[in-house]
Amino acid sequence: MTEVQTQIRTESDLIGAVELPADVYYGVNTVRAAENFQLSSTRVEQFPELIEALAIIKHAAAAANRDVGALDETIASAIIAAAKDVAVGQLHDQFILDMIQGGAGTSTNMNANEVIANRGLEHMGLAKGDYDALHPLNHVNMGQSTNDVYPTALKLALHKMTGTLLESLEGLKNALRAKAKEFHTTVKMGRTQMQIAVPMTLGQEFAAWAVMLERAETGLKRVRFDLLELNLGGTAIGTGINANPGYRERAIEYLREITGLTNISSAPDLIAATADTQIFVDLSGALKRVGLIMSKIANDLRLLSSGPSGGFGEINLPARQAGSSIMPGKVNPVIAEAVNQVAYQVAGHDAAISMAVEAGQLELNPFEPIMARGLFDSIGILSNAATMFADKCIVGITANEQLMRDVVEGSAGLATVFSPVVGYKAATALAVEATKTGAKVTDLAVEKGLLTSAQVEELINEALAV
């Protein structure tokens, strides 16, 4: 049996020569980074939005450099063609690096430069590695630094991903609103501090959850808008060193044109924009808020569905799977529990991102890779959780209306409803007697001549009005 010989090519850097398969599109810098950073199971190729953003930036940069006379038309055309290939999903498997890496994202930028250079060489009819004709750094990275390319790519990717998240949240919000409408006449007792409070409807409870989620969405939308203020053109520290006059303005114009995002803008102070990663902690905080609201709703649903005997048992969550390997017939609130855990992970990412943002020094924060990993993961799992929560839990919830009605009619909490008419002292006496004897507050109020049956019904209906 004859062994198949794998063709190789040799590339060199300041450290020395490296042999790599001739058919791969990445080069020596990517190989070095892949050897150095074997830290997690999360790879750049898992985030197509990031790779697409990097390709769009290289496209815009090449076009801008061509326009200002810094880049030959043939080379620029090859880079643009290669960048377009990558932007539509080609060669993503060539982005082999761990998301956690030292160097402020330099390895990922190098990876993009090499893949696009070698794909560009193919468009020129040349062999991979023929960098005299088209060089990853001299040409693909012209007028750029990782310090403006990487954060710009993160922001563009995050902007796109948060759009997907907002769509998922809209679905969850609509599911909650539909249930609010379905249960708008279903009377129950509200609770504060885990104790019976005053009457409400189940529909009001669902409507309130929808409003909470909408408020969290509003905060996310505000931060999402701010993501489009970019430092591209600032190069290493924001001074624009090695970028040709007119390049920054043209590159930003091309980004607007390629993405269709007309509100992309250049930061007014590129030095500040390069050093300051506050936008990422702002986004993380907005994501955490979304996660915490979803978790609060999940907590409430688990509590209201608890039992079903021996618990609140006011609502029924849809049964999704067997709940126990030992207890026959047991069904657990697994969808809500999964939502809780997503929120905990998002909060964990937020802690790491906050530490990374604080740790930046002088003109650059080198810890953007861990911010990126955390933000991408948070957005992804929140999007999935919102869709799961709506489809596999919220839409299938049913209410135990008679149980809730019985609780309302037998609750000492109705004394609060009667208090404005009978007075606080008399209402307190009604509540105490009802608690001790188990009698209904409504019956006691009528028996003692404090209210008529018609007044009781009127006061309860007024209490439920919104």
C-alpha angles and dihedrals in degrees: 000000000000118000116232110238113224111220115232138192129204126229129180138207135172090290097051144268127329129193117216136166110285093228099058119100098213121081147204097307092053091048091052092050093046089054093047101045115053097142111124144010091251116102131186090242089066090070108060090174090065093048091047090051092050090050092049090052092051089049092051092044094051092048092047093048090049091051094052091049097250099112129052114246093235093052093043091051091051092050092048092049091050093046090052090052091053093043092059093051107275122136095008088137087067090069093086103157130118112252089229108072141141121243103063092275095311091133092056092048090049089049090054092046092052096045093049093044093053093044088048090052089056090053087054091051092249134124125265111265095031090128095162086076099040120007126199093223107024093048114013092041096038113146091004143103130192084245093069100025098051099049090043090053091047092052094048091047093046091049091055094044094049087055089061090047092052090053090053092048090050088057091050092047091050091051090053091048092050090054090046088058093044093052099036093120098036105115121212141150119268118220137213123191088001090297130112110270123164137325123277137151126263086234090061089053093053091044090054091053090052090052091050090052092047091054090052089049090054091056091049092051092053093053091043090059091053091054090077095068101099139190096209108142094035091096115185104000105352100277092105094236114178092013116118121239111274093017097108095051093046093046091053090048091052091049089055091048097046097044099034088229101134093180094065107124140178115250112253092229111035094186091056092043091053095049098038119078095169091122089068094054088045090054092045090052091051090050091049090052091053090049094048093050091050089049092049090053090048090050092051093048092049090051097045091049095044118130106002080212114018092027139066092287092179095133137022122226115210113267109244105169144348110289104208142032090209107028111068116221096014116142122189132203091250098157092054090045091053090052089053091053093049089055091051091052092049090051089050091052089049091057092051092046092049091053091048093050091050092049097063113117132206113319100355142036107216094191100077093113092068090045089053094049092050095045094046091049093046093051093046097050093042090052091050093044094051092052092044092047093052099042102036101034121012099048092052099049117124129190131231093219100175092051090053092046090052091051091051094049093046096043125115084210089082087074086078090059091052096043098089089057105035097029133249095275095051091043091052090052090051092051093048093048093046091051093048099043103028091235120143117260089222092057093045093050091053095042092052091049093243094122139007121237089252091053091049091054093044094051093049092050091048090051091055094049116107 
